[in-house]
Amino acid sequence: MTTARQERKDRRQRTARPVPRRAVCLVLSWLMAVAVLAGAGGAAAQVVTNRLTGLALDGFDPVSYFIGPPASGEGRHEALHDGAVWRFRNEGNRLAFLANPGVYAPRFGGYDAVELARGRLIAGHSQIWLLAGGRLHLFYDERNRADFAAATAAILAEADRRWPGLQRDLPDAQ
């Protein structure tokens, strides 16, 4: 290599600075936030999420409801599905959810089935729940959960009948 080429190479190496890791992280975080917000229209309105964080189930792992007491998910195990951010305790639960979200996501998008049967859209709470028919159901309060347990089939039949019409009333529903 000639001396002139060596000097040009040295100059390029001195002026080319590596992008700091922190800047890369900030850009990636910003892109993820944009993706979440962009996905918040349409399908996202179908899933109850925390309006400040975008988390479904208040950050609880949806798979954990089926294998033990509900457990908080971790930020390092997340997935974006139906415009909502879902958190999981571990990678295995995340993969199980992504393979079959219809099994693990709350029925009716997390809206209270009893209130749906009454013709109202009321979000259920992640801590007031019941498994019925192999699906997770969330409720607004303990009384609705007790009513649901006492008349599951009738309430589900009425909620199923009303759900399509009520979905149209959700913001940004398609």
N, C-alpha and C positions, 0 to 999 in steps of 0.2 A: 504494500500500500504506500502510495506516495505521501510525502509530508503534507501537501495541500489537502488531500483527501482525509488524512488523519485529523487535521485541524478542523475541517468541516464537521466530521463525525463527532469530535469532542464538543464542538459548539452546539450541535443539535442535542446531544445528551445533556448538556448543562441547561439548555433552555426548556427541554421537554420535562415537565414535572409530573410525577404520578398523581393521579386524582386521589385525594385523601379518602380513606375508607368512610369517614364520617359523612362526607358529601355524597358518596354513593348510597349510603344508608338513608340519608334524607331524601334523595331523589326516589329511591325505591319505595319509601314510606309514602311519599306524596302520590306516586303512581298507584299504589294500592288503595289509598283513600279515594282517589278519583274513580278507580274501578268500582269500589263499593258504592259510591254516590251515583255513579252512572247506572249501576245495576239496581239502584233503589227504586226505580220506576217499574211499573208493570208487575212482574212476579213478586217483587219485594213487598208490595202492599198485601200480598196473600199470606205473608208470614209475619207474625207478631215479633217485633224487634224492639230493643231499647232504642229510643229515638236519639239518644246522645252518643251511644257507642256503636249502634248497628248490630249488636249481638243478639242472636236468637237465644231463647231460654235463659236470658240474663247471664250468659256465659257458661251455663251448665252443660255438661257432656250429654247429648241425647241418648247415646248408647248406654250410659251408666244407669238410666232409669230401668233398663231391662235386666241388668245383672247385679243390682244391689241398690243401696240408697243413692239418690242423685249426687253426683260429685261435680265440683267446678272443673271446667276445662282449663287448659293452659294456653297462653298466647303463642307458644311455639308449635302447637298442634291446632291449626285453624284450617277451615275450608270455606270457600264462598259458594253458596248454593241458594238458588232462588232469591238472589239479591241480598241475602243475609249472611252474616259471618257466624259460623258455628265453631265452637271450641270443644276440644276433646282432651281427655286425660292423657292419652297416649296415641301413638301412630296407628296402632292396631284398631282402636275405636274409630279413628278418622277414616281409615280405609274401609272399615265395615259400613260406616255411614255412607260414604261416597259410592260404594257398590250397590247399596239399596236404600236410598234416603226415604223412600215411601214407607219403609218399615219403621224407621227410627224417628223421623220428624213428627212433631205433634199433629194429630188429626185436626182438620179444619184450620191448619196454619197456626194453631195455638189459641184460637178463639174458644171461649167457653161454650161447650155443646149445649148446655141447658139454656143459656141465653140465646143461642142460635135457634133452638126449638121454639123459643118465645118470640123470635123475629128480631132479635137485637144483636148487634156486633159488639161484644164486650171481650176484651183481651183476658186470657187466663193468666194465672201466675205460675211461675216455674216451680214454686214450692207447694202448690195445691194441685195434685195430680192423681190419676188413676189409670191403670192399664186395663183395657177392656177390648176383647176381640183381637188381641195381639197388637193393639195400637195404644199410643200414649195420648191421653186426654188431659187438658189443663182446664182449671176452673177459676172463676173470679173469687169465690169464697168457699168455706167449708160446707155451708148449707147447700150450695149447688152441687158440690161433690157428693154429698149424702143423697140428694134428690136423684142424681144420676145413677148412683149405686142401687137405689131402690127401684128404678124403672129404666134400666139401661136400654133395652130394646126399643121401647116406645120413644124415648128421647132421641136416640140415634136415628130412628126412622123419620121423625119430624125435622131434626137438624139436617139430615141428608136432603130432605125435600126442600128446605128453605135455603140451604147453603149456596146453590148456584145464583139465586136472585140476590142474596146478600153480598156475594162476592162482587157483583157489579157495582155495589154502593161503596166499595173500598176505594180510597184515593188511588189514582193512577191505575186502577184495574183495567185489564185489557179484555 
